Amino acid sequence: MSDRPQGDWWRFVPAKQRRRRRFKAWRLRWGERLRHRGLAIALAFLAYGLIVLWLLLTMPPVVALLALTPMVLLPLLGYLTYWLLWKEFHE
């Protein structure tokens, strides 16, 4: 999708308002993209990964490993909780 506005109605928009309206359309498009759950999760993982990489490059590796532990341990804790609940209700 291009950033240029499509449609014939743009020729009726006054020249002074085109830049502002294009920016508003661009902002609304990106706002709609960011509302999708998959993209939001991917951006969160990317940001967290960049923070861990920055810690790894600027500080001792132990600090980066400490920052990485929630990302590694949280899925394991979730699986353990699921398994314990399943076992409780099915046995």
Secondary structure as GFF3:
##gff-version 3
##sequence-region A 1 91
A	DSSP	three_ten_helix	8	12	.	.	.	ID=ss1
A	DSSP	alpha_helix	15	34	.	.	.	ID=ss2
A	DSSP	alpha_helix	37	58	.	.	.	ID=ss3
A	DSSP	alpha_helix	61	90	.	.	.	ID=ss4
###
